[in-house]
Amino acid sequence: MVATFFLIIIYLAFISLGLPDSLLGVAWPAMQPEIGAAFESAGLLSMVVTGGTIVSSLVSGRVIERFGTGIVTLASCVLTASALLGFSFAPSLFWLILLAIPLGLGAGAVDTGLNHYVASHYKAHHMSWLHCFWGVGATLGPIIMSTSMGTNHAWRDGYYTVSILQFALVFILLITLPLWRIVASQHEPQTTLEAQTGNQLTNSGEALVPKNDKPLQIRGVKVTLLTFMFYCGVEATVGLWGASFLVGTRHLPPETAAVWVSMYYGGITLGRFFTGFVTLKFNNRTLIRAGQITAISGVVLLMLPLNPYLSLVGFIVIGLGLAPIFPCLLHETPARFGKDHSSRIMGYQMAVAYTGTTILPPLFGIVAAQISIGLFPIVILMFALIMMLSSEKVNRILYQSGKREV
């Protein structure tokens, strides 16, 4: 019973991570003229947020070891809630940039810590459901923002409402803080041959991943990092610039574009919910492939010069396709590279993933400002293809090493 309640707390923490992630992109068409910023400034804000997240991801291991996951999670939510409250009052781009720093720092450590914990101690369906709750937050964000902009055109009210929800989660985490220590004291690490030897073993006992003081030298790790970078490039670029694409090329009102982008995050959320059940029948590798093909199909729909409502279908299909990829990639980490290496590699993966979020959407923003926002689906397709090719290369490396079938 306590363990189940503990999982609920972890899921709530991931809702808090998802809530702010989708706000900037849907609010930007309304924010930009009010604060007098350049079109591509949304990319700068996104870069500052994810830059802070990269920093906190890289130091997350030491921070969590010192203070514990519960305290780090609580502190993270306090930072993000305070930053979002500041966004609702910020008078200029300068203040938004300053507030973007704690917003990013608040996300990184808890993200890495909870991902590593779930990947190491829970089955694949729990990882999918964990990220499903991130999708719940990411879906609610645009809905809240579109409601605010639709009633009084006040994007500030949207940020204010989300900050209040974040502070409510802070209160829940505060009163349940002792639970983290109770569960930690009850949780006994599994004692297996793998844990005793420090190697990942086949059924016959052959070591697949020997101890290595430099995890980046393990075959497949660097290519896996490339997969994470371009996955996040697709997810973040669609979230940040999707509304601008719909307003600029499909001529939708900003509040309608915000609702459509929320359907994209809804596709991710719904997809991850069902992925949790599908993992009981199919392995992570199969789900990753299926998701990549589905996402590419959604991008193709955006490229077709057909009824604008097909763009809505395209956004939903992209979301459904992206749904299984990230959680399944994360859950594969201990199996691919060994549990002894998984915590450090998980940190590398999260840092590189956030690097993709930091660099690729702003890069597209610069290109779109100079050329056209109509390039949006072409760039998304390019990112998705690189993601898929690098993922398949990792599978070939593992096959050649005798670790699994293609």
N, C-alpha and C positions, 0 to 999 in steps of 0.2 A: 504493500500500500504506500509506504514511504517512498519507495523507488519510483512508483508511478507518478506520485505527486512531484517528485524531483524532476522527472521528465517534463511535466507540465511547466514547471518553472523555466527549464531550459528552452522550451518552445516559446514561452512568453518573451524570453530574452531575445529570441530571434525575430519575433514580431517587432520589437523595438529597433532592431537593426534594419529591418526592411522599410519601416515607415518613412524615414527621411530620404532613402535612396532614390525614390522615384519623384520627389517633389520638384526639384529644380527644373527638370526637362519640361514638365507640363506647365509650370508657372512662368517659364522664361518669356513666352510671347507677350505676357502681360507685364512682367517685371521690367523687361528691357527698356521700353519707352519711358516708364515712370522714373527709373533711376538714371536714365540717360547714358546707358552703357552701350558699347559696341556689340554687334550680333554675336561675335565669337567669344565674348567675355564669359558666357556660360561654360565654355571649355576651360577657361582659366579657373573659375570657381570649382569646377569638377576636379581639376588637377590638384588644387590645394587640398580639397577634402581627401582625395585618395592618396596624396603624398603623405598627409598625416597618418592615414591608415597603414601605409607601407611601413613607416617608422615604428608605429606601435606594434605591428605584426612581427617585425624583426626582433623586438625586445620582449615580446609577449611571454616567451618561455621563462625568462628570469623573473619577470613581474609576477606571473601566476605562481611560480615556485615560492616566492617570498610572501605574497599576500593571500593566495588562494583564489580559486576561480570565482567564488561567490562575491568577494569584495571587489575583484576586478570587474565583474559583470555589473555590480551596483554602481561603481565609479564611472564605468563607461556610459551607462544610461543617464547619470547625472550630467555628464559632459554634453551628451547629445541633446538632452532636453533643454539645457541652458542655452546651447548654441542656437537651437531652433527658436527659442523664445526671443533671442537677440535678433534673428533673421526677421521676425515680424515687426521689429522697430527700426531696423537698419535704414539710415537715410541715404546711403550711397554705396557704390560698388566697393569702396575702400573698407567700409565696415563689414560688408558681406565677406570679403576676403579674410579679414581678421577672424570672424566668427567661424569661417570654414575650417580653421586650424583645429579647434577643439572638437568640431563635428567629426573630423577625420580621425583624430586621436582616440575619440571615444569608441570607435568601431573596431579597430584592428585587433587589440589584445583579446577581447572577449570572443571575436570571430574565430581566431586561430585556436584559442584554448578549447572552446566548445566543439569545434570540428574535430580536433585531435582526440578529445575525450570520447565522442560518439563513435568515431572511426575505430578506436581501439577497444571499446567495451560493448558496443551494440552492433546488431546486425544491420544489413544494408537498408532494410525498410525504415529503420529509425533515422538513418541519415537523410533519406528522401523526405520523410515527414518533417525532420528538422528544417530543411530548406523550404519545405512547403509553407511553414509558418513564417519564414522570411518573405515568401510570396504573399502571404496574407497581409503583412505590413506594407509591402510594396504595392499591392493592389488597393489597399485602403487609402494610401497617400494621394494618388491622383483623384480618387472619388471625392475625398474631402476637399481637395484643392479645386476641382471643377465645380463643386457645390458652392464654394465661397465665391469663385469668379462669376458663376452664373447668376447669383442673387444680387451681389453688389459690386462685382468686379474687383473684389479686394483679395488679392493674393496674400496679403499680410494676415488676413483672418485665417487663411488655410494653414500657414505656418504656426500661428498662435494655437489653433485647435490641435495640431499634431504635437506641439510642445506640451500641452495639457495632458494628452494621452501618454506621452513619454513620462511625465512626472507621476502619473497614476501607476505606471509600471515600476517606477523607482520606489514608490511606496510599497508595492507588493514585494519587490525584491528585498526591501529593508526589513519588513516584518518576518520574512521567511529566511533571512540570512543565517540563523542558527541551523537551518535544515541542511545547508551545504556541509557543515562540519559533521553533522550526525551521519549523513549518507557516506561521506568520505571515510569516517571511522568504521562503518559497517562494510564498506566495499573492500573485499580481499582480492588482490591481483591474482590472476589465473597462474597457476604453477604448471607449466607444460614443458615438454622437452624443448620446444622452441624457446621458451623464456630462459631455460637453464643453459642452453648452448649459445643463445644470442644469435641463432641463425634461423632463417625461414627454411622449413623442411618440406620435401615432398612426402607422399604417403610411404615411400620406401625408406625415408630417413636421410635422403641425400640433401646436403645443404645447397640452397639456391642462392642465398644472399649472405655471404660471409661478412664477418665484422669488418667495418671500414671506417677509419677515422675521418674520411673525406667523402661524405655521402654523394657529393656532386660528381664523383668519379664513377659511381655505379652506372652501368650501362642502362640507358633509357631515361635517366633522370632529367638530363638537360632538354631532351626532346619533349618530355612530359611538361616541363615548364613552359615550352612554347605553346603547347596545347592550352594550358591554363591562360596564358596571356591573350590569345586570340579568342578564346571562349568569352572572356570578360570584355574583350573589345567589341564583340557582337552584342552581348547583353547590354552593356553600358551605352553604346552608341545608339542602339534602338531606343533605349529609355530616355536618353538626353535629347536626341534630335528628332525622334519620331513625331512629336507634336509639331515641331517647326516644319517638318516635311509635309505633314497633312495640311497645315495652314498655308504654306507657300506653294504647294503644287496641286492640292485637292481643294483649296480655297474653303476650308472648314473654319468655323468660328473657334477661337482658342478653347472655350469651355467644352465644345464637342470633341476637339482633338484630344483634350485631356481625358475624356471618357474613353475614347478609343484606345489610347495608350494604357489606360487602366485595364482594358480587356487583354492587352498583351501580358501585363503582369498577372492578370487572372488566369491566362493560359498557362503560365509558369506554375502558378499555385495549384491549379487543378491537376496539371500534369504530374507534379511531384506527389500529390496526394495519391493518385492512382499508381504511380511508379512504386510507391511503398508496397503495394500489393503484388505488382508485377514482378518485383525482385524475388518473390517467393518461387517463381517459375523460371525466370530467365536470369542469366548472370549479368554482371555490370557491363562487360564488354559488349554484349549484344544490345543492351539498352543505350549505350553511348552511341553506337553506330546508327541505330534506329532514330535516335534523337537528332543526330547531325543531318541525316537525310531529310527528316521532316522539316527541320529549320530551314534548310536550303530550299525546300519546296515552297515554304512560306515567303521567302525572299523573292523567288521567281514570280509569285502572285503580285507582289508590289511593283514589279518591273513591267507587268502587262498593262497596256493602255486601255483598260476596260472600265466598267462601272466603278465609281469611287468606293462603293461599299465592299468591293473585293479587297480594298486596302485593309478594311477592318478584319476580313477573313485572314488576310496575309499576316497581320499582326498577331492574331490569335494562334495561327499555325506556327509561327516562329516561336511564340511563347511555349506552346506545347512541345515543340521540338527541343528547345533549350532545357526543358524541365528536368530530364534525367541526367543530363551530361555532367554538370558540376558535382552534384552529390555522389554520383557513381564514380567519377574520377577520384574524388576525395576518399571514398570508402575503399578504393583499390590500393591506396598507398601502402598500408601494411602488407598486403598480399603481394604486391609487386616488388617491394624493396626491403621488406623485413621490419618487424616491430621495433627493433633496436634503432632503426634509422628513421622511423615514420614521424616522430615528433619534429625532428630537425627538417626533414624533407617537407613535412606539412607546412612549417613556417616558410620555407623557400617558396612553396607553391602559392601560399596566400600572398606573399610579398610580390611575386611575379604577376599573379592574377590582378592585384591592385595596381601594379605597374601598367598592365594593359589598360585598366580602367582610367589610369592617369593620363596616359600618352595618346591612345588611339582616338577617343572621342574628341578631345581638343584638336588633334591633328585634322580630323574630318571637318571640324568647325571652321578652321582656317581655310581649308580647301573650298568648303561650301560658300564662305563669305567672298572668296575671290572668283569662284566659277558659278556654282549653282547648287542649291539644296536638292535639286533633282538627281544629283549623283548619289544620294543616300542609299538606294537599294543596290547599286553597283558596288559601292564600298563595303556594304554589309555582306554581300555575296563573296567578295574577295576575302574578307576576314574569316567567313565560315569555311571556305575551301581550305585555307591555310590551317585552320583548327583541325579539320577532318584529316588532312594529309599527315600532319604531325602525329595525330592520335594513331593512325594506321601504321606509321613508322615505328612507334613504340610497340605495337602489337607484333610487328615483324621482328623487332629486336628480342622481345621476350620469347618468341617462337624459336628463333635461332639459338637462343641460350638454353632451350629445352625446358622453359618454365611453364609453357602453356601452348594450347593449340591456337591457331589463327582463327 
